[in-house]
Structure formats: C-alpha cells, structure tokens
Amino acid sequence: MIAAEALAAGLDTPTLCELAGLPRNADARDIRDAFEQALSEAGIELPDRGLARRHALRRLAARLVNGEIAPADLATDDWWETEAETVEERSFVSLVPQCGCCMEYTSGLDQQTWEVELRIAALALTSSPPTCPGC
C-alpha cells in the first residue's frame, strides 16, 4: 500500500511499480528486496534499523490517535524493544506491553486507565516535533 501511495504522490520507479503490484501474502524477503531496490532507484537512502523503528513508532502512534488500530493491537510486535530517544518516544514505548495477555501484570494499570494513558502518550508523540528527517 505504501508503494501505491508513493506512486500516487509522484515517485515513480520501475521496481516501485512492481512492489505496488505484489499481493499482501507475498514473501517478506521479496517485499524487502523490492523495497530496497525501489529506494535505490529513487535515490533514497535506507535508514538504519533504529531510525526506521523510530519512524514506524511515530506512524504507529498516529494510527492509534486516528482510531485506525486498537490499543490491544500494539502488543503484536516487539515495540517495547525500540530504542526510544525522546521523552515522548520513551513515554509511549513504556506503555506498550510485551504481549496482550500480560498487559495488566507488566503495566500495573487496569485496562481502561492503560488505554487512556496510551492515547495521551501517542498524542504527545505525534504532536512533538520530528527529531529526524522523514518522521
């Protein structure tokens, strides 16, 4: 979907067109290889893993604020391992549980309080100035 959005925004490379046409269930390695090739063709440098995670963390917070995902959906990845660098990133990451089943044990908060605090932290993160280009 990101590839299709990039094409619609005017970024056009042969591999980006191929990437936009890949099915959702395509092999993750094929997607990764095509993504890296499309970036190279467009003259865009691939960020290091830590920076990429910080970009993704900000996008994740924005999706939560916009109601595109539920708070429980955050426990599906290893977000708690993200090397947060700002106060806003650390506040948001500190509320992301390692798994959905142990949220109340690891955070010490009841479900409703946790969701409210998580949304407040997500809003603070999305409202803060980006600390790196592209965020």
C-alpha contacts under 8 A as a table, 3 or more apart, distances in Angstrom:
res1	aa1	res2	aa2	distance
1	M	4	A	5.11
1	M	5	E	6.22
1	M	20	A	6.62
2	I	5	E	5.01
2	I	6	A	6.11
2	I	20	A	7.71
3	A	6	A	5.04
3	A	7	L	6.24
3	A	16	L	6.00
3	A	17	C	7.42
3	A	19	L	6.23
3	A	20	A	4.86
4	A	7	L	5.08
4	A	8	A	6.20
4	A	17	C	7.72
4	A	20	A	5.05
5	E	8	A	5.00
5	E	9	A	6.14
6	A	9	A	5.00
6	A	10	G	6.48
6	A	11	L	5.43
6	A	12	D	7.63
7	L	10	G	5.19
7	L	11	L	4.98
7	L	12	D	5.52
7	L	16	L	7.39
7	L	17	C	7.42
8	A	11	L	7.34
11	L	42	A	7.49
12	D	16	L	6.57
12	D	17	C	7.21
12	D	42	A	7.70
13	T	16	L	5.14
13	T	17	C	6.45
13	T	38	A	6.39
13	T	41	E	6.31
13	T	42	A	6.55
14	P	17	C	5.30
14	P	18	E	6.54
14	P	38	A	7.46
15	T	18	E	4.90
15	T	19	L	5.99
15	T	34	A	6.22
15	T	35	F	7.75
15	T	37	Q	6.55
15	T	38	A	5.02
15	T	41	E	7.77
16	L	19	L	4.90
16	L	20	A	6.11
16	L	34	A	7.40
16	L	35	F	7.23
16	L	38	A	5.07
17	C	20	A	5.18
17	C	21	G	6.51
18	E	21	G	5.21
18	E	22	L	6.57
18	E	34	A	7.76
19	L	22	L	5.33
19	L	31	I	6.86
19	L	34	A	6.07
19	L	35	F	6.91
22	L	26	A	6.32
22	L	31	I	7.79
23	P	26	A	5.36
26	A	30	D	7.05
26	A	31	I	6.93
27	D	30	D	5.29
27	D	31	I	6.43
28	A	31	I	5.03
28	A	32	R	6.07
29	R	32	R	5.01
29	R	33	D	6.05
30	D	33	D	5.16
30	D	34	A	6.07
31	I	34	A	5.18
31	I	35	F	5.95
32	R	35	F	5.03
32	R	36	E	6.17
33	D	36	E	5.24
33	D	37	Q	6.17
34	A	37	Q	5.02
34	A	38	A	6.00
35	F	38	A	5.11
35	F	39	L	6.22
36	E	39	L	5.19
36	E	40	S	6.21
36	E	46	L	7.04
37	Q	40	S	5.03
37	Q	41	E	6.16
38	A	41	E	5.08
38	A	42	A	6.22
39	L	42	A	5.07
39	L	43	G	6.15
39	L	44	I	4.96
39	L	45	E	6.68
39	L	46	L	6.97
40	S	43	G	5.02
40	S	44	I	5.74
40	S	45	E	6.76
41	E	44	I	7.63
47	P	51	L	5.99
47	P	52	A	5.73
48	D	51	L	5.49
48	D	52	A	6.10
49	R	52	A	5.05
49	R	53	R	6.10
50	G	53	R	5.16
50	G	54	R	6.36
50	G	82	T	7.27
50	G	83	E	6.63
51	L	54	R	5.05
51	L	55	H	6.31
52	A	55	H	5.10
52	A	56	A	6.17
53	R	56	A	4.94
53	R	57	L	5.93
53	R	82	T	6.49
54	R	57	L	4.95
54	R	58	R	6.34
54	R	82	T	7.24
54	R	83	E	7.69
54	R	84	A	6.95
54	R	89	E	7.99
55	H	58	R	5.31
55	H	59	R	6.40
55	H	134	G	7.48
55	H	135	C	5.36
56	A	59	R	5.00
56	A	60	L	5.98
57	L	60	L	4.97
57	L	61	A	6.21
57	L	79	W	7.51
57	L	89	E	7.83
58	R	61	A	5.12
58	R	62	A	6.27
58	R	89	E	7.97
58	R	125	L	6.66
58	R	126	T	6.24
58	R	135	C	7.05
59	R	62	A	4.98
59	R	63	R	6.21
60	L	63	R	5.10
60	L	64	L	6.31
61	A	64	L	5.07
61	A	65	V	6.20
61	A	92	F	7.99
61	A	122	A	4.68
61	A	123	L	7.14
61	A	125	L	6.96
61	A	126	T	6.49
62	A	65	V	5.04
62	A	66	N	6.06
62	A	122	A	6.87
62	A	123	L	7.42
62	A	126	T	5.92
63	R	66	N	5.08
63	R	67	G	6.18
63	R	68	E	5.05
63	R	69	I	6.00
64	L	67	G	5.16
64	L	68	E	5.92
64	L	69	I	5.24
64	L	70	A	6.45
64	L	71	P	6.90
64	L	119	R	7.08
64	L	122	A	7.03
65	V	68	E	7.71
65	V	119	R	6.39
65	V	122	A	6.43
65	V	123	L	6.21
66	N	69	I	7.96
67	G	70	A	6.84
69	I	73	D	6.42
70	A	73	D	5.40
70	A	74	L	7.55
71	P	74	L	5.75
71	P	115	E	6.32
71	P	118	L	7.49
72	A	75	A	6.01
72	A	100	G	6.31
73	D	76	T	5.83
74	L	77	D	6.68
74	L	79	W	7.56
74	L	96	V	6.42
74	L	97	P	7.53
75	A	78	D	7.41
75	A	79	W	7.73
75	A	96	V	6.53
75	A	97	P	5.57
75	A	98	Q	5.78
75	A	99	C	4.75
75	A	100	G	5.30
76	T	99	C	6.77
76	T	100	G	7.65
77	D	98	Q	7.82
78	D	81	E	5.63
78	D	82	T	7.46
78	D	98	Q	6.68
79	W	82	T	5.35
79	W	93	V	6.65
79	W	96	V	6.75
79	W	98	Q	7.83
80	W	93	V	5.47
80	W	94	S	6.80
80	W	96	V	5.82
80	W	97	P	6.77
80	W	98	Q	6.39
82	T	93	V	7.33
84	A	89	E	5.21
84	A	90	R	5.26
84	A	93	V	7.30
85	E	89	E	6.47
85	E	90	R	6.84
86	T	89	E	5.16
86	T	90	R	6.15
87	V	90	R	5.14
87	V	91	S	6.05
88	E	91	S	5.13
88	E	92	F	6.25
88	E	121	A	6.80
88	E	124	A	6.16
88	E	125	L	4.93
88	E	128	S	7.35
89	E	92	F	5.24
89	E	93	V	6.03
89	E	125	L	6.18
90	R	93	V	5.12
90	R	94	S	5.87
91	S	94	S	5.30
91	S	95	L	6.81
91	S	121	A	6.04
92	F	95	L	5.54
92	F	96	V	6.86
92	F	118	L	6.51
92	F	121	A	4.99
92	F	122	A	5.97
92	F	125	L	7.21
93	V	96	V	5.22
94	S	97	P	7.86
95	L	107	S	6.87
95	L	114	W	7.46
95	L	117	E	7.82
95	L	118	L	6.10
96	V	118	L	7.84
97	P	100	G	6.60
97	P	102	C	7.23
97	P	103	M	5.29
97	P	106	T	6.93
97	P	107	S	7.29
98	Q	102	C	7.44
98	Q	103	M	7.42
99	C	102	C	5.83
99	C	103	M	6.54
100	G	103	M	5.53
101	C	104	E	7.89
102	C	105	Y	5.26
102	C	106	T	6.13
103	M	106	T	5.38
103	M	107	S	5.92
103	M	108	G	7.97
104	E	107	S	5.46
104	E	108	G	5.46
104	E	109	L	5.63
104	E	110	D	5.99
104	E	111	Q	6.87
105	Y	108	G	5.60
105	Y	109	L	7.88
107	S	114	W	7.76
109	L	113	T	6.08
109	L	114	W	5.56
110	D	113	T	5.50
110	D	114	W	6.06
111	Q	114	W	5.15
111	Q	115	E	6.19
112	Q	115	E	5.21
112	Q	116	V	6.32
113	T	116	V	5.19
113	T	117	E	6.15
114	W	117	E	5.18
114	W	118	L	5.91
115	E	118	L	5.01
115	E	119	R	6.14
116	V	119	R	5.25
116	V	120	I	6.25
117	E	120	I	5.06
117	E	121	A	6.13
118	L	121	A	5.10
118	L	122	A	6.07
119	R	122	A	4.93
119	R	123	L	6.07
120	I	123	L	5.16
120	I	124	A	6.19
121	A	124	A	5.03
121	A	125	L	6.18
122	A	125	L	5.09
122	A	126	T	6.18
123	L	126	T	5.17
123	L	127	S	5.94
124	A	127	S	5.12
124	A	128	S	6.06
125	L	128	S	5.26
126	T	129	P	7.93
130	P	133	P	7.18
130	P	135	C	5.54
131	T	135	C	7.48
132	C	135	C	6.18
